[in-house]
Amino acid sequence: MRFAKFKHNGTIGLGVKTGSVITGFLSNQAGYPGELAQFIGLGAEGMQTLSNALGKGRSFEEASVEFLPPLPRPAKMVCVGLNYRDHTAESGFVQPTFPTFFGRFASGLVGHGAPIVEPAVSATLDFEGELAVVIGKRGRRITRDQALSFIAGYSVFNDGSVREYQFKTPQWMIGKNFDNTGAFGPYFVTADELPAGARGLKIETRLNGQVVQSSNTDLLVFDLAQTISHLSEAMTLEPGDVIVSGTPSGVGHAREPRLYMKDGDVCEVEIEGVGLLSNPIIREAA
C-alpha cells in the first residue's frame, strides 16, 4: 500500500495510490480519516483499515495535487551519516564503528514537487539521496533480531545539505536543517511492499537528468536492523518516527569541480520499489 498526504485546491487530503490515481478524502469531507501517523501504530491491520476507508473516496490525478511530506511533523527524525563506505571515503573520514546520528527537524521538510530552497547566505547546497524508514511500534533496547518488525514502511528522502554551514563546526546539525531543504516523499510505502529490511534496492540521484549517485541499499554499512537496534539503546522509538538511513558516494561537495544545487536545477532521487522524489531548486531572496 502507498499513502500520500497532499493538498488539492488548498485543502489538505489523505489518499491511497490506486493504479495511476490517488483515492481518498479531503479534510473538509465527512470521510476524512485523520492523520496517517495515527494509523501507523496500529500495524498492518490498521494500514489495511485505512486503505479500505480511503478507497471509498474520490479519485485525484497526481498532477492535480500538491504533495506534502507523508509525515510532515515526525516526533523524531534521525539521520545516519557516513553509512556507505564509498561516501565516507570521498568525504575524507575514517569509517566509524558506530552509526553517526544527527537530528533533522520538521521546519526543513518539503514534499515531492515543492521547491528545495538554496539559502541566501550560501551557495553550497548539496544533494544526498537516501532511504527513509518509518517506525511502526514503540520500543526501547530493540535487538537486531527484533528490529525489522518495528518498521512500518519507507519513503524517499533528499537530505539537502548546506556544506558551508555543515563544516563550520564538528557537529553537522545546522548545515542539515536549513528551512525547506529536506525533500520527503512522495509516498509512504508499507513494509510488505518491499524485501525485508529494504535490502537490494537500487538508489539513484539525478541532477538535471544526469546521474550523480548510483548505489544499492545492500551496501549500507549499518543495515536497518543494526541502525534501529543502536538507536534504541539511547531512546524509545515511537510510531511515526523517521530514520534517514544514509547516502552513497557522488555528492557534489566531493567532486572537482564541486557540484552544488542552484536556482533552476531539478533534483530527482529514485529508489527501486519505493518511488521517485523530484524537486526544483530555487534561490532564497536576499
N, C-alpha and C positions, 0 to 999 in steps of 0.2 A: 504494500500500500504506500501511496505517495500523497502527502498532505501539503497544502500551501496556505499561507496567510497572505492576504492581498487587500488592495483597495480597488473598488470599482466605482467610478464617478464620485470619488471622495469618501465612500463608505467602506469600512473595514469588512472583510469577509473571510470565511474559512471554507476550504474545499478539499476534495479528494480528486486526484487525477483519474479520469475515466476515459480511456482511449486517448484521443487527441485534445480533450477538453477538461476543464476543471468543473466538477459538480459540487454545489454547496449552497450556502446561505450567506446573506449579508447581515450585519449586526442589527439592522432595523427590521429584520423579518422574524416571524414567530418561531421558525425552526432553527434559528442560530444556536448552536450548542454551547458556545463559550470558547474559552482558550484551549488551544492544543495542549498546553502544558498540563492542564488538569486531567487529561485522559492518559498521558504518557505513563503516569504512575499506576495505572490500572492494568498494565500488562497487555498481552496480545488480545485478550478478551475485550479490554477497553478500547483498543485501537480498532477492532472489528466493529464494535458497537458504534464508534464514531463514524467509521466508514459507511456503515449501513444508514445512519441518520443523514449524513451528508449526501448520500446517493439519492435521496428523495428531493433534493433541491434543484435549482435551475442550473443550466449549463453556461459556462463562461469560456470564451475563447482566450487562450493565453495572451494573445496580442491585445485583448481588451482590458487587462488588469494590470495594476501596478503591484509587483511582487514586494512583499515585506520580508524581513528575516523570519524564518519559520518559528523561531523562539526569540522575539525581539528584546526581552529583558531577562535572560537567564540569571538565576541567583548566583551562579559561579560559571565563569568561562575561563578555563585554564589552558594555556598553550604549552606545547613541548618544543623547546629549541634543540637544535643540533641532534635531530633524530634520524638523519640519513648520513651515513659516513662520508659520502661524496660532498655533501653540503658543509659538514664540519671541516673537511679538508680545505675546501675552497675559501672558507671563512677564516682560516688561519688558527683554528682552535685545536687543542688535543681532545680526542673523543672522550666525553665524560663517561664515567662508570655508573652514574645515577642520572635519571632524567633531569633536564634543565627546565624547570617550570617557571612560568610567569603568567600574570593575570591580564585579561582583556576585559574592557568594560562596555556596557550596553551603549553608551554615548558614541562609540565609534562604529556601530554596526549600520550597514545599509543592505538592502535587498538586491536580488537579481535585477539587472536593468537600470538600477539607480546609479548616479554618478559616484565614483570614488573621488574624493577631493584632495588635490595636491595643495598642501598648505601654503599660505602666502609667505611664511617665514623660511621656506626651504625649497630646494629643487632636487631632493634626493629620495623621492617616493618610489619604493621598490615593490615588486610583486613577490608573493610567496603562495603558491598553490598548495592547499592542504585538505586532508580528510577531516571533517568534523564528526565527533562521536557524541551521541546524546544518551545520557544515563537514564535508566528506566525504573530503578528502585533504590531505596535508601540502604546505605551500607557503610561500615567502617571496618578497617583491617580486613579487607577482602582478599582472599587467597587468589593466586593465579588460576587455580582450577575453577574457582567460582566466577572469576571476573567477567567472562563473556556473557554470562547470564544476566549481568547488570546493564547490558547495552540494549537500549530501546530501538535505536536506529542511527541514521547517518545523514550527513549533508555535505555540501562543498563549501570551502572557505578560501578566501584570498586575504592573507594576513598582510595587508598593505603596511609597509614599514618605512618610517622616515629615518633614514640611516644617520643623517647628521645629528639627530637628537638621540637615536638609539645608542650611539657610541660616545656621547658626551660623558657618560658615567658607566661604571661596571654593571649597574642594574639597567635592564633594557626597557623598563616599563613605559617611560614617557614616549619613546620613539615608536612604540607599538599601540599607542592609544590616542592618536590624533582623531578628532571628530571625523566621522564619515570616511574612514579608511579601511574598515574591515567588512568585506562583502561576504554574504552568508545566504546560501540557498541554491536553487530556487525552492527545492522541496525537502521536506523531512521524509526520509525513506525508511520504512520499518526494517528491522534487522533480518527478518525472514526472507527479504528480497535478495540478500547478498550472502556470499560464503561466510562461514563462522569467522568472526574477528576481521571481516573485510579483507581477508588475505587474497593476494594475487590480482589486485585491481590495478590497471594502468592509470596513471595520473599524469596529466599533461597541462602545461600552461602555455598560452599563446598570446603574444603581444602584437597587435595589428596583423594577425594571421600568421605570424612567424612563431614556430615552436621554440620556446626558450627554456622550458623544463619538461623532461620526459623521464618517468621512472615507474616504479611499481610498489605497491604497499607491502609486498614481501620483503622489501629492503629496509623497512623501519628497524632501527637499532633496538629500540624497546617496543615490542609489539603491543597491541592494545591491552592484552591481559596483564602484561608486566606494568604498563603505564597506570592502569586502573588500580592495581594492587599497590604500587608505590605511592600513588597519590592518596589512597585511602589510609595509609599509615598515619597521615597527618590530619586528614579532615574527613568528616562524614559527607559522602556523596548523596545527592538527593535527586529525585526525578526531575528532569529538565535541565540539570547541569550539563555543560558542554565542555568537551575536551577537544582541542585542536591539535592534531597529532604530529605535526612537523612537516617541513618542506624539503624536497630534494635539491640537488645542485642546479645551477643555472641562473641563480639570482643576479639581478643587474649590477649589484654592488661588487660582485666578484669578477666582473668582466673587464676587459681592457680593449677599447674604452668602456667606461661604465654606461649602463643602460638603465635609465630610470623611466618611470611612467610620467607622462606630461600631458598637458592640456591637448585634447583632440584625439588621444590614443583610445584604443579599446583593448581591454584585457579579458581573456577568457581562461577559466580553469575548468577542465573536464575530467571527471573520474568515472571510469568504467562502471556501469550499473547504477551509479548514483545520480549523475546528471551533469549539465553544462551551466556554469555560472558565468555570465557576461556582464561587464560594466564599462561604460565610457569613463574617461578621466577628464575632470575639469579643474581649472586653477582657481583657488580661492581669491576673491577680491582683496587687494591690499587694504 
